[in-house]
Amino acid sequence: MTSAVSITPEQKQQLHEELLRTLTRLERSVTRHGSASRPAEMDQTCIGRLSRIEALQNQSFTQGLKEREKIRFEQVLDALRRIEDGSYGICAACKVAIPSERLLVFPETRTCTRCG
């Protein structure tokens, strides 16, 4: 059973614009951090052991951040697709309207609080 969407057309437009801004930010971030995910090249004679460990930890942190950004990027794209096909705001699991409060906080969400 599908309930009516709990957001107004104005809210839907606002969320659409916010999702587009988020997509732009994520695209810039991925571009900016692209080179940071390459393997660290270190001159073993010039860098101390702790510096190498720190460099590897920083690289690992950057790779994790990039992966999370990639996941969020895909979620935002999916939300924009759902806006276009009219399924935005409907829980993917139970098919009821997602409360507007949840969509305003997590515009890319696919589920209501009960299912998500």
GIZI-V238717 format. One record per residue. N is the residue number from 1. RES is the residue in three letters. PHI is phi as a letter, one per 30 degrees, with the letter a starting at -180 (none if undefined). OMEGA is omega in radians with two decimals (none if undefined). Layout:
# GIZI-V238717
n=(N;N)
res=(RES;RES)
phi=(PHI;PHI)
omega=(OMEGA;OMEGA)
This chain:
# GIZI-V238717
n=(1;2;3;4;5;6;7;8;9;10;11;12;13;14;15;16;17;18;19;20;21;22;23;24;25;26;27;28;29;30;31;32;33;34;35;36;37;38;39;40;41;42;43;44;45;46;47;48;49;50;51;52;53;54;55;56;57;58;59;60;61;62;63;64;65;66;67;68;69;70;71;72;73;74;75;76;77;78;79;80;81;82;83;84;85;86;87;88;89;90;91;92;93;94;95;96;97;98;99;100;101;102;103;104;105;106;107;108;109;110;111;112;113;114;115;116)
res=(MET;THR;SER;ALA;VAL;SER;ILE;THR;PRO;GLU;GLN;LYS;GLN;GLN;LEU;HIS;GLU;GLU;LEU;LEU;ARG;THR;LEU;THR;ARG;LEU;GLU;ARG;SER;VAL;THR;ARG;HIS;GLY;SER;ALA;SER;ARG;PRO;ALA;GLU;MET;ASP;GLN;THR;CYS;ILE;GLY;ARG;LEU;SER;ARG;ILE;GLU;ALA;LEU;GLN;ASN;GLN;SER;PHE;THR;GLN;GLY;LEU;LYS;GLU;ARG;GLU;LYS;ILE;ARG;PHE;GLU;GLN;VAL;LEU;ASP;ALA;LEU;ARG;ARG;ILE;GLU;ASP;GLY;SER;TYR;GLY;ILE;CYS;ALA;ALA;CYS;LYS;VAL;ALA;ILE;PRO;SER;GLU;ARG;LEU;LEU;VAL;PHE;PRO;GLU;THR;ARG;THR;CYS;THR;ARG;CYS;GLY)
phi=(none;c;d;d;d;d;c;d;e;d;d;d;d;d;d;e;d;d;d;d;d;d;e;d;d;d;d;d;d;d;d;d;c;e;d;d;d;d;e;d;c;b;d;d;d;c;c;d;e;d;d;d;d;d;d;d;d;d;d;d;d;d;d;d;d;d;d;d;d;d;d;d;e;d;d;d;e;d;d;d;d;d;d;d;c;i;c;d;j;c;d;d;c;c;i;c;d;d;e;e;d;d;d;d;d;b;d;c;d;c;b;d;d;d;c;c)
omega=(-3.13;3.08;3.06;3.12;-3.05;3.13;3.11;3.08;3.12;3.11;3.13;3.11;3.11;3.13;3.09;3.13;3.11;3.11;3.10;3.09;3.12;3.12;3.12;3.11;-3.13;3.10;3.11;-3.10;3.13;3.11;-3.11;-3.09;-3.09;-3.10;-3.10;-3.11;3.09;3.13;3.14;3.07;-3.07;3.04;-3.06;-3.11;-3.06;-3.06;3.11;-3.09;-3.13;3.10;3.10;3.12;3.12;3.12;3.12;3.10;3.11;3.12;3.12;3.10;-3.13;3.11;3.10;3.11;3.14;3.13;3.11;3.11;3.11;3.11;3.14;3.09;3.13;3.11;3.13;3.08;3.13;3.11;3.11;3.07;3.13;3.06;-3.12;-3.07;3.06;-3.13;-3.13;3.11;3.10;-3.13;-3.14;-3.10;-3.02;3.06;3.03;-3.13;3.05;-3.14;-3.10;3.13;3.13;3.14;3.12;3.12;-3.12;-3.04;-3.13;-3.08;3.10;-3.02;3.04;-3.10;3.13;-3.08;-3.01;none)
